Amino acid sequence: QVQLVESGGGLVQAGGSLRLACAASGRTFSSYAMGWFRQAPGQEREFVAGTSGSGGSLYYADYADSVKGRFTISRDNAKNTVYLQMNSLKPDDTAVYYCAGAIVRVAGRRPDGYAYWGQGTQVTVSS
């Protein structure tokens, strides 16, 4: 059974930083795309950042415009874990953050491109 478990959420003041982690079990994700999405109350789930799986000729990391330059996605394949470093946080970043795992090497920005989802972790940024 595949499980994705997020951690690292919490309450932080505007301008602060948080590091989210997503530990995967039941499947090795090193060759597959991983992503982070978020969902604020009353809003649709939106793409935050994504990274391709290893093994191809091109490795990429992709970011939503709203977080580019502030957030960094990375992965530790030995630990089957993907991270989201979030700096210069803003109140608009407040949301539940979800980790997602795909079954393809490049998954894109659409939620339906990902087969596996974590339960989410709350991030709250106070002004």
Secondary structure, 3 states (H helix, E strand, C coil): CCEEEEECCEEEECCCCEEEEEEEECCCCCCCCEEEEEECCCCCCEEEEEECCCCCCCCCEEECCCCCCCEEEEEECCCCEEEEEECCCCHHHCEEEEEEECCCCCCCCCHHHCCEECCCEEEEEEC
